Amino acid sequence: MSDAALTHTMWGYQHHFRVSLDGATDRALDQIGAILSPDAFLVGFARDEAAGEAVCLEAKEQAVAFDAVDFADVTLDAKRRYEDSFVHDLEFPSEEMHEARHELFRDNARARAVEAAMEHAEAGQGRAFFVGQSAPVGEYDVHPVVSVDRESLDALPRLETTEVAGVPITVSMAHGIISELLRTATHALLAAKPPRTISPIEDDVPTDAIRRSANHLVFSAAMIAGETLAKGLFDSFEALASTAYEGRAGSGTVILACDGHSCVDVAVRLRVPISVRERLQFRKLLEITGPDLSLLVDGTTIYGLGTVSEEYDGTTEDVFRFGIIEQGIWQMSHHGSPLLRVANGHPQLPRPRMSPSLFVDSMRRVFASVSDENIRAIWRLAQTAVSQSKGTMLVVTTAAAQEAKRLAPQALAIEPQQIDSAMLRSLTRIDGAVLLTPDSTCHAVGVILDGIATGVGDPGRGARYNSAVRYTAASSAPCLIVIVSEDGMIDVHPELAPRVRPEDVEQALYDLETIGSSDEVVLETFYAARERLRLFAFYLSQSQCDRANEVVSRVEQQRFRQTGMRLAVVPFAPDPRMNESFFSF
């Protein structure tokens, strides 16, 4: 087997198909906030080795190359995995079913062997590989493959339980999305002859994969808890979070655990359990919950109210908490570790808690002369707000005195005074924001923020966040809003772009110019460099934008001469918010 064998053509559209899978994976992971740098591959095995090369690989052009020796032991390893597995001895009622099932078992064994081979290869160092079921295309059985950065993947929240009674489960949103996209790719390889992309409607693929992944993650939690019939549980929580009760938005907690769990204390038991599909009764019972009392469900029914005892150490992973945060927003967690957040129908990774260092950096960049003592005072107030039973906002602005007067009809103005944590606890018992100067002097409470719609809000973040966006957009004075949500998360707005080194921005631009000036531009490599530069788009000066647009225009003209097709390209443009404070020197 030669190195050239790995790049042998399996079918004419294999490049287009791989690019389609690569793009869908990147978009789906990006939408949930998982930056994993995915790469897609196609690995084909000839069904008749005499008819073509034994192993073929479709990979990104100019990527670190795998060679033939990396796959030399895959067939033997797959055979060993199949024969050593319990599935090898499984019997089925008919010969036809028996052969079909064992063909699938052998295919799964080969997929695991490919994963191992690519991870152990030099080209696969630092990457995690996921290999889907194969499908026949021409003379080859083709496996779709997705790889991601292992360190970034390992940093994401996940479950450690990987199967229940031999059935694989979804351990995280990212794992679920990759599995769904590989399943979609295999289906497309089977359905279309010849397969060109993973779906005729590619724009829908990432959204569908995200939704199915979230659904499977919730179902997986129910399976671990002992319930195998909870397929509609995700939809039940969606209905619970979106249903008002007597005009009130919902909030409360639900514990998912089997009835009789040794670490679940039942305070109130329902005489007749209620189905979680009974949306109105489910929502009504949520009103009873509080900090020390949660609804208890087993996956299909509500059987009472109670708490999780302190003896639960989390190693069994069979007790889960679902928090209804506010209208349309809910979160799933295990033993204090958030696994999933759904906001108005959009599943996402849970947002990490804001670090003190990031908060300090934001305060210093918004308020040029703020002291360390003042920053610590505002941070203590934010931490106090987190301990409250409901969320709030701290509006920190140099124009607090003027704003207290302007907003007086919709705020309670007070005599200016510095407040401490004890005072804040009392002041935030009423709805509305707290208006402060950077030295923690309070000018008003119960503030209802105004501001014009800007088109830059986030429908997945709730009303509190979006009102902060509108207010800061309309403010002419330096302003930073600390947003404390009911799930204890702290956000600040404006969300400042991180500091970067100017030489890193220049290097990304230089790489684009170098690739674009080649005699034979490799378009996929050029477009990858263009996307890397887009990560730095906020930091580009006018002259740097001009340089980037010039090389992009030149390459697009070259592509038009070759293909006769034009693509709409969004030009690089300087961001008016950019200044020297966004650079680290």
C-alpha positions as CSV (number, residue, x, y, z in Angstrom):
1,M,0.0,0.0,0.0
2,S,1.5,3.4,-1.0
3,D,1.0,6.9,0.3
4,A,-0.8,7.8,-2.9
5,A,-3.4,5.2,-2.1
6,L,-4.8,7.4,0.6
7,T,-5.7,10.2,-1.8
8,H,-7.2,8.0,-4.5
9,T,-10.6,9.2,-5.8
10,M,-13.5,7.2,-4.5
11,W,-16.2,9.2,-6.3
12,G,-16.3,12.6,-8.1
13,Y,-18.1,14.6,-5.4
14,Q,-16.1,13.4,-2.3
15,H,-14.4,16.8,-1.8
16,H,-17.7,18.6,-1.9
17,F,-19.3,16.1,0.5
18,R,-16.4,16.4,3.0
19,V,-16.5,20.2,2.9
20,S,-20.3,20.1,3.5
21,L,-19.8,17.9,6.6
22,D,-16.9,20.1,7.8
23,G,-19.0,23.3,7.5
24,A,-22.1,21.9,9.2
25,T,-20.0,20.7,12.1
26,D,-18.3,24.0,12.5
27,R,-21.6,25.9,12.4
28,A,-23.4,23.7,14.8
29,L,-20.6,23.7,17.4
30,D,-20.2,27.4,17.1
31,Q,-23.9,28.0,17.7
32,I,-23.8,26.3,21.1
33,G,-20.6,28.1,22.0
34,A,-18.2,25.1,21.7
35,I,-15.0,26.3,19.9
36,L,-13.4,22.9,19.0
37,S,-11.7,23.5,15.6
38,P,-13.4,20.6,13.8
39,D,-12.1,18.9,10.7
40,A,-14.0,16.4,8.6
41,F,-12.6,13.4,6.8
42,L,-13.9,10.5,4.7
43,V,-12.2,7.1,5.0
44,G,-13.0,4.5,2.4
45,F,-12.3,0.7,2.4
46,A,-12.5,-1.1,-0.9
47,R,-15.0,-4.0,-0.8
48,D,-12.9,-5.8,-3.5
49,E,-9.2,-4.9,-3.1
50,A,-8.5,-6.0,-6.6
51,A,-10.9,-3.3,-7.9
52,G,-9.0,-0.3,-6.4
53,E,-6.8,0.9,-3.6
54,A,-7.4,-0.8,-0.2
55,V,-7.8,2.4,1.8
56,C,-8.6,5.9,0.6
57,L,-8.7,9.2,2.5
58,E,-10.5,12.5,1.7
59,A,-9.0,15.2,3.8
60,K,-8.5,19.0,3.9
61,E,-5.9,20.1,1.3
62,Q,-2.5,20.9,2.7
63,A,-3.5,19.5,6.1
64,V,-1.0,17.4,8.2
65,A,-1.1,14.2,6.3
66,F,-1.9,10.7,7.4
67,D,-0.1,8.0,5.4
68,A,-0.9,4.4,4.5
69,V,1.0,2.9,7.4
70,D,-1.4,4.6,9.8
71,F,-4.3,2.4,8.6
72,A,-2.3,-0.8,8.0
73,D,-3.7,-2.6,11.0
74,V,-7.3,-1.3,10.9
75,T,-8.8,-4.5,9.3
76,L,-7.1,-6.8,11.7
77,D,-8.0,-4.6,14.7
78,A,-11.6,-4.4,13.6
79,K,-11.8,-8.2,13.3
80,R,-10.3,-8.5,16.8
81,R,-12.7,-6.0,18.3
82,Y,-15.7,-7.8,16.8
83,E,-14.6,-11.2,17.8
84,D,-13.8,-10.1,21.4
85,S,-17.2,-8.3,21.9
86,F,-20.2,-9.9,23.4
87,V,-22.2,-9.0,20.2
88,H,-20.2,-11.7,18.4
89,D,-22.2,-14.4,20.0
90,L,-25.7,-12.8,19.7
91,E,-28.3,-14.8,17.9
92,F,-31.3,-13.4,16.0
93,P,-34.7,-15.0,14.9
94,S,-34.0,-15.1,11.2
95,E,-30.9,-15.6,9.1
96,E,-31.6,-12.4,7.3
97,M,-31.8,-10.4,10.5
98,H,-28.8,-12.2,11.9
99,E,-26.6,-11.3,8.9
100,A,-27.8,-7.7,8.9
101,R,-27.2,-7.2,12.6
102,H,-23.7,-8.7,12.5
103,E,-22.8,-6.7,9.4
104,L,-23.6,-3.6,11.5
105,F,-21.5,-5.0,14.4
106,R,-18.6,-5.6,12.1
107,D,-18.9,-2.1,10.7
108,N,-19.0,-0.5,14.2
109,A,-15.9,-2.4,15.1
110,R,-14.1,-1.1,12.0
111,A,-15.3,2.5,12.9
112,R,-13.7,2.1,16.4
113,A,-10.6,0.7,14.8
114,V,-10.4,3.8,12.5
115,E,-10.8,6.1,15.5
116,A,-7.9,4.3,17.3
117,A,-5.7,4.4,14.2
118,M,-6.2,8.1,13.6
119,E,-5.7,9.1,17.2
120,H,-2.5,7.1,17.5
121,A,-1.0,8.4,14.2
122,E,1.4,11.3,14.4
123,A,-1.0,13.4,12.3
124,G,-3.8,12.8,14.9
125,Q,-1.9,14.0,18.0
126,G,-3.9,16.3,20.2
127,R,-7.2,15.5,18.3
128,A,-10.2,13.3,19.2
129,F,-11.8,11.4,16.4
130,F,-15.4,10.3,15.9
131,V,-16.2,7.8,13.1
132,G,-19.7,7.2,11.8
133,Q,-21.3,4.1,10.2
134,S,-20.1,3.4,6.7
135,A,-22.2,3.4,3.5
136,P,-21.4,1.9,0.1
137,V,-20.3,4.5,-2.5
138,G,-19.1,3.0,-5.8
139,E,-16.4,0.4,-4.9
140,Y,-15.9,1.6,-1.4
141,D,-17.5,1.5,2.1
142,V,-17.1,5.1,3.2
143,H,-17.0,6.2,6.8
144,P,-17.6,9.9,7.6
145,V,-15.2,11.2,10.3
146,V,-15.0,14.3,12.4
147,S,-12.0,15.3,14.6
148,V,-11.9,18.1,17.2
149,D,-9.3,19.6,19.5
150,R,-9.0,17.1,22.4
151,E,-8.0,19.6,25.1
152,S,-11.0,21.9,24.2
153,L,-13.4,19.0,24.1
154,D,-12.2,17.7,27.5
155,A,-12.8,21.2,29.0
156,L,-16.5,21.0,28.2
157,P,-19.1,19.7,30.8
158,R,-20.0,16.1,30.2
159,L,-21.3,12.9,31.9
160,E,-18.8,10.1,32.6
161,T,-21.4,7.3,32.1
162,T,-21.2,6.2,28.4
163,E,-23.8,3.5,28.2
164,V,-26.8,2.0,30.0
165,A,-27.4,-1.8,29.6
166,G,-25.2,-1.8,26.5
167,V,-27.0,1.2,24.9
168,P,-24.7,4.2,24.1
169,I,-25.9,7.5,25.6
170,T,-25.2,11.1,24.8
171,V,-22.7,12.4,27.3
172,S,-22.6,16.1,26.3
173,M,-24.1,18.5,23.8
174,A,-20.9,18.5,21.7
175,H,-20.7,14.7,21.6
176,G,-24.3,14.5,20.7
177,I,-24.0,17.1,17.8
178,I,-21.1,15.2,16.3
179,S,-22.9,11.9,16.5
180,E,-26.0,13.4,14.9
181,L,-24.0,14.9,12.0
182,L,-22.2,11.7,11.4
183,R,-25.6,9.9,11.3
184,T,-26.8,12.5,8.8
185,A,-23.7,12.1,6.7
186,T,-24.1,8.3,6.6
187,H,-27.8,8.7,5.6
188,A,-26.8,11.1,2.8
189,L,-24.1,8.6,1.6
190,L,-26.8,5.9,1.4
191,A,-29.6,8.1,-0.1
192,A,-28.0,10.0,-2.9
193,K,-26.2,8.5,-5.9
194,P,-23.7,10.0,-6.2
195,P,-23.8,11.8,-2.8
196,R,-22.8,15.5,-3.1
197,T,-23.6,17.1,0.3
198,I,-24.9,15.8,3.6
199,S,-28.3,17.4,3.0
200,P,-30.2,19.1,0.2
201,I,-31.1,21.9,2.7
202,E,-27.7,22.4,4.4
203,D,-28.8,25.5,6.4
204,D,-31.2,23.3,8.5
205,V,-28.6,20.7,9.3
206,P,-26.8,22.4,12.2
207,T,-30.0,23.5,13.9
208,D,-31.6,20.0,13.6
209,A,-28.4,18.4,15.0
210,I,-28.4,20.8,18.0
211,R,-32.0,20.1,18.8
212,R,-31.7,16.3,18.5
213,S,-28.5,16.4,20.6
214,A,-30.2,18.3,23.4
215,N,-33.2,15.9,23.3
216,H,-31.0,12.9,23.5
217,L,-29.0,14.4,26.4
218,V,-32.1,14.8,28.5
219,F,-33.3,11.3,27.5
220,S,-29.9,9.9,28.4
221,A,-30.2,11.5,31.9
222,A,-33.6,9.7,32.3
223,M,-32.1,6.4,31.1
224,I,-29.3,6.7,33.7
225,A,-31.9,7.5,36.3
226,G,-33.7,4.2,35.4
227,E,-36.4,5.3,33.0
228,T,-36.2,4.1,29.4
229,L,-39.6,5.5,28.2
230,A,-38.9,9.2,28.7
231,K,-38.5,10.2,25.1
232,G,-40.7,13.3,25.4
233,L,-39.0,14.7,28.5
234,F,-37.2,17.5,26.6
235,D,-40.5,18.7,25.2
236,S,-42.1,18.5,28.6
237,F,-39.4,20.9,30.1
238,E,-39.8,23.2,27.1
239,A,-43.6,23.4,27.8
240,L,-43.0,23.8,31.5
241,A,-40.6,26.8,31.0
242,S,-42.8,28.5,28.4
243,T,-46.2,28.1,30.2
244,A,-47.3,31.0,32.5
245,Y,-49.4,30.3,35.6
246,E,-52.1,33.0,36.4
247,G,-50.0,35.4,34.4
248,R,-46.7,34.7,36.2
249,A,-43.6,33.5,34.5
250,G,-42.4,30.2,35.9
251,S,-39.3,29.5,38.0
252,G,-38.4,26.6,40.2
253,T,-36.6,23.3,40.3
254,V,-37.3,19.7,39.3
255,I,-35.2,16.7,40.4
256,L,-35.0,13.7,38.1
257,A,-34.4,10.5,40.0
258,C,-36.0,7.1,40.3
259,D,-38.7,6.8,43.0
260,G,-37.1,5.2,46.0
261,H,-33.6,6.6,45.4
262,S,-31.6,6.3,48.6
263,C,-30.4,9.9,48.4
264,V,-33.7,11.5,47.6
265,D,-35.8,12.6,50.5
266,V,-39.6,12.7,49.7
267,A,-41.3,15.4,51.8
268,V,-44.7,15.2,50.0
269,R,-45.8,12.2,48.0
270,L,-48.6,12.4,45.5
271,R,-51.2,9.7,46.0
272,V,-51.6,9.5,42.2
273,P,-48.5,10.3,40.1
274,I,-49.0,12.9,37.4
275,S,-47.6,12.5,33.9
276,V,-44.9,15.1,32.9
277,R,-46.9,15.5,29.7
278,E,-49.8,17.1,31.7
279,R,-48.4,20.6,31.0
280,L,-50.8,22.7,33.1
281,Q,-50.6,20.5,36.2
282,F,-46.8,20.3,35.8
283,R,-46.7,24.1,35.7
284,K,-49.1,24.5,38.6
285,L,-47.0,22.2,40.9
286,L,-43.9,24.1,40.0
287,E,-45.4,27.0,42.0
288,I,-44.9,25.0,45.2
289,T,-41.2,24.6,44.7
290,G,-38.7,26.8,46.5
291,P,-35.0,26.8,47.6
292,D,-35.6,23.8,49.9
293,L,-38.3,21.9,48.0
294,S,-38.2,20.6,44.4
295,L,-40.6,18.6,42.2
296,L,-39.6,14.9,41.9
297,V,-39.9,13.1,38.6
298,D,-38.8,9.7,37.4
299,G,-38.7,10.6,33.7
300,T,-42.4,10.0,32.9
301,T,-44.3,11.0,36.1
302,I,-44.2,13.5,38.9
303,Y,-44.3,11.4,42.1
304,G,-43.9,14.1,44.8
305,L,-41.8,17.0,46.2
306,G,-38.6,16.7,48.1
307,T,-34.8,17.3,48.2
308,V,-31.5,15.6,47.4
309,S,-29.7,14.6,50.6
310,E,-26.1,15.7,51.2
311,E,-25.1,12.0,51.0
312,Y,-25.3,12.0,47.2
313,D,-21.7,12.3,46.0
314,G,-22.4,12.3,42.3
315,T,-20.4,9.2,41.3
316,T,-23.5,7.3,40.2
317,E,-24.7,10.1,38.0
318,D,-28.3,9.1,38.5
319,V,-29.8,12.3,40.0
320,F,-30.3,15.4,37.9
321,R,-31.5,18.9,38.6
322,F,-33.6,21.0,36.1
323,G,-33.9,24.6,36.9
324,I,-36.7,26.7,35.4
325,I,-34.9,30.1,35.4
326,E,-37.4,32.5,33.8
327,Q,-40.0,32.5,31.0
328,G,-38.7,30.2,28.3
329,I,-35.3,29.5,29.9
330,W,-34.3,26.3,31.7
331,Q,-31.1,24.5,32.6
332,M,-30.1,20.9,33.3
333,S,-27.2,20.1,35.7
334,H,-25.7,17.2,37.6
335,H,-24.3,17.6,41.1
336,G,-23.8,21.3,40.6
337,S,-22.3,21.1,37.2
338,P,-24.5,22.6,34.4
339,L,-24.7,20.4,31.3
340,L,-27.4,22.1,29.1
341,R,-29.1,25.5,28.9
342,V,-32.2,26.1,26.7
343,A,-33.3,29.6,26.0
344,N,-36.5,30.2,24.1
345,G,-36.1,26.9,22.2
346,H,-32.4,27.3,21.5
347,P,-30.2,24.7,23.2
348,Q,-26.7,25.9,24.2
349,L,-23.8,25.1,26.4
350,P,-24.2,26.6,29.9
351,R,-22.5,29.9,30.2
352,P,-19.4,29.8,32.5
353,R,-19.5,32.0,35.6
354,M,-17.7,35.3,35.1
355,S,-14.2,35.3,36.6
356,P,-13.1,38.1,38.8
357,S,-10.2,38.9,36.5
358,L,-12.5,39.4,33.5
359,F,-14.8,41.6,35.6
360,V,-11.8,43.7,36.7
361,D,-10.6,44.1,33.1
362,S,-14.1,45.2,31.9
363,M,-14.3,47.8,34.7
364,R,-10.9,49.3,33.9
365,R,-11.6,49.5,30.2
366,V,-15.0,51.2,30.6
367,F,-14.0,53.5,33.5
368,A,-10.5,54.8,32.8
369,S,-9.9,56.2,36.3
370,V,-11.7,53.7,38.5
371,S,-9.7,52.5,41.5
372,D,-9.0,49.0,42.6
373,E,-11.0,49.6,45.8
374,N,-14.1,50.7,43.8
375,I,-13.8,47.7,41.5
376,R,-13.8,45.4,44.6
377,A,-16.8,47.1,46.0
378,I,-18.9,46.6,42.8
379,W,-17.7,43.0,42.6
380,R,-18.8,42.4,46.2
381,L,-22.2,43.8,45.4
382,A,-22.5,41.5,42.3
383,Q,-21.6,38.5,44.4
384,T,-24.2,39.5,47.0
385,A,-26.8,39.7,44.2
386,V,-26.0,36.2,43.1
387,S,-27.0,34.9,46.5
388,Q,-30.5,36.4,46.1
389,S,-33.4,34.2,45.1
390,K,-34.0,36.2,42.0
391,G,-31.9,38.0,39.4
392,T,-31.2,41.7,39.2
393,M,-29.1,44.3,37.4
394,L,-26.5,46.7,38.7
395,V,-26.2,49.7,36.3
396,V,-22.8,51.3,36.9
397,T,-22.5,54.7,35.1
398,T,-20.7,58.0,35.6
399,A,-24.1,59.7,34.8
400,A,-26.0,57.9,37.6
401,A,-27.2,61.3,39.1
402,Q,-28.6,62.6,35.9
403,E,-30.1,59.2,35.0
404,A,-31.9,59.0,38.4
405,K,-33.6,62.2,37.5
406,R,-34.4,61.3,33.9
407,L,-35.8,57.9,34.8
408,A,-37.7,59.2,37.9
409,P,-41.1,58.3,36.6
410,Q,-40.0,54.6,36.3
411,A,-37.5,54.5,39.2
412,L,-37.3,55.2,42.9
413,A,-34.7,57.9,43.3
414,I,-32.9,58.1,46.7
415,E,-30.5,60.4,48.4
416,P,-27.1,59.3,47.0
417,Q,-25.3,57.0,49.4
418,Q,-22.7,54.2,49.2
419,I,-24.3,50.9,49.8
420,D,-23.0,47.6,51.2
421,S,-24.1,44.0,50.8
422,A,-26.6,44.1,53.6
423,M,-28.3,47.2,52.1
424,L,-28.3,45.7,48.6
425,R,-30.2,42.6,49.8
426,S,-33.0,44.8,50.9
427,L,-33.0,47.1,47.9
428,T,-33.2,44.2,45.4
429,R,-36.3,42.8,46.9
430,I,-38.3,45.0,44.5
431,D,-38.1,44.5,40.8
432,G,-35.9,46.7,38.7
433,A,-32.2,47.6,38.4
434,V,-30.0,49.4,40.9
435,L,-28.3,52.6,39.6
436,L,-24.8,53.2,40.8
437,T,-21.7,55.3,40.2
438,P,-18.4,53.4,39.9
439,D,-17.6,54.1,43.5
440,S,-20.7,52.1,44.5
441,T,-22.8,55.2,45.4
442,C,-26.5,54.3,44.8
443,H,-28.8,56.9,43.2
444,A,-31.9,54.9,42.4
445,V,-33.5,51.5,42.8
446,G,-36.4,49.7,41.0
447,V,-35.1,51.2,37.8
448,I,-36.9,50.2,34.6
449,L,-34.3,50.7,31.8
450,D,-35.2,52.3,28.5
451,G,-33.3,52.5,25.2
452,I,-33.9,52.0,21.5
453,A,-34.0,48.6,19.8
454,T,-30.6,48.2,18.2
455,G,-30.9,44.9,16.3
456,V,-27.9,43.5,18.2
457,G,-29.7,41.7,21.1
458,D,-29.9,38.0,21.6
459,P,-33.3,36.3,21.7
460,G,-31.8,33.4,23.6
461,R,-30.7,35.6,26.5
462,G,-34.0,36.8,28.0
463,A,-35.6,40.2,28.6
464,R,-33.1,41.3,31.3
465,Y,-30.1,40.9,29.1
466,N,-31.7,42.6,26.1
467,S,-32.9,45.6,28.1
468,A,-29.2,46.0,29.1
469,V,-28.1,45.9,25.5
470,R,-30.7,48.6,24.6
471,Y,-29.7,50.9,27.5
472,T,-25.9,50.7,26.9
473,A,-26.4,51.4,23.2
474,A,-28.3,54.6,24.0
475,S,-26.0,55.8,26.8
476,S,-23.5,58.6,25.9
477,A,-21.7,58.2,29.3
478,P,-19.4,55.4,30.2
479,C,-21.7,52.6,31.4
480,L,-21.3,48.9,32.4
481,I,-24.3,46.8,33.5
482,V,-23.8,43.8,35.7
483,I,-26.5,41.3,34.9
484,V,-27.2,38.6,37.6
485,S,-29.6,36.0,36.3
486,E,-31.7,33.7,38.5
487,D,-29.4,30.8,37.8
488,G,-26.6,32.7,39.6
489,M,-24.7,33.6,36.4
490,I,-23.0,37.0,36.2
491,D,-22.7,38.8,32.8
492,V,-21.6,42.3,32.0
493,H,-22.6,44.5,29.1
494,P,-21.0,45.7,27.0
495,E,-19.3,42.4,26.3
496,L,-15.9,43.7,25.4
497,A,-13.8,41.8,22.9
498,P,-10.7,40.3,24.5
499,R,-7.3,41.9,24.4
500,V,-5.1,40.6,21.6
501,R,-1.6,41.2,20.5
502,P,-1.4,43.5,17.4
503,E,1.3,41.2,15.9
504,D,-1.2,38.3,16.0
505,V,-3.7,40.3,13.9
506,E,-0.9,41.3,11.5
507,Q,0.2,37.6,11.2
508,A,-3.3,36.4,10.3
509,L,-3.5,39.1,7.6
510,Y,0.0,38.2,6.3
511,D,-1.0,34.6,6.0
512,L,-4.0,35.5,3.9
513,E,-1.9,37.7,1.6
514,T,0.7,35.0,1.3
515,I,-1.7,32.2,0.4
516,G,-3.7,34.5,-1.9
517,S,-0.6,35.6,-3.9
518,S,0.4,32.0,-4.8
519,D,0.5,31.2,-8.5
520,E,-2.1,28.4,-7.9
521,V,-4.3,29.3,-5.0
522,V,-5.8,26.4,-3.1
523,L,-9.2,27.8,-2.5
524,E,-10.1,25.7,0.6
525,T,-6.8,26.8,2.3
526,F,-7.4,30.4,1.3
527,Y,-11.0,30.4,2.7
528,A,-9.7,28.8,5.9
529,A,-7.2,31.6,6.2
530,R,-9.9,34.2,5.5
531,E,-12.0,32.7,8.3
532,R,-9.1,32.9,10.7
533,L,-8.7,36.6,9.8
534,R,-12.4,37.1,10.5
535,L,-11.8,36.1,14.1
536,F,-9.7,39.3,14.3
537,A,-12.1,41.4,12.2
538,F,-12.9,43.6,15.1
539,Y,-9.3,44.7,15.5
540,L,-8.5,45.6,11.9
541,S,-7.6,49.1,10.9
542,Q,-8.8,50.8,7.7
543,S,-5.5,50.0,6.0
544,Q,-5.6,46.4,7.1
545,C,-9.2,46.0,5.9
546,D,-8.1,47.5,2.5
547,R,-5.3,44.9,2.2
548,A,-7.6,42.0,3.1
549,N,-10.3,43.1,0.7
550,E,-7.8,43.6,-2.1
551,V,-6.5,40.0,-1.9
552,V,-10.0,38.5,-1.4
553,S,-11.2,40.4,-4.5
554,R,-8.2,39.2,-6.5
555,V,-8.8,35.5,-5.6
556,E,-12.6,35.8,-6.2
557,Q,-11.9,37.2,-9.7
558,Q,-9.6,34.3,-10.3
559,R,-12.2,31.8,-9.1
560,F,-14.8,33.5,-11.4
561,R,-12.6,33.1,-14.4
562,Q,-12.1,29.4,-13.6
563,T,-15.7,28.5,-12.7
564,G,-18.0,31.2,-14.1
565,M,-19.6,31.5,-10.6
566,R,-19.7,34.5,-8.3
567,L,-20.1,34.4,-4.5
568,A,-21.4,37.2,-2.3
569,V,-18.5,38.3,-0.1
570,V,-18.9,40.5,3.0
571,P,-15.9,42.9,2.9
572,F,-13.8,43.6,5.9
573,A,-14.6,47.0,7.5
574,P,-13.1,48.7,10.6
575,D,-15.2,48.6,13.7
576,P,-15.9,52.1,15.2
577,R,-15.7,50.7,18.8
578,M,-12.1,49.5,18.3
579,N,-9.4,51.5,20.1
580,E,-5.9,50.9,21.6
581,S,-7.4,49.4,24.8
582,F,-8.2,46.2,23.0
583,F,-4.5,45.5,22.3
584,S,-2.1,43.9,24.8
585,F,1.4,45.0,24.4
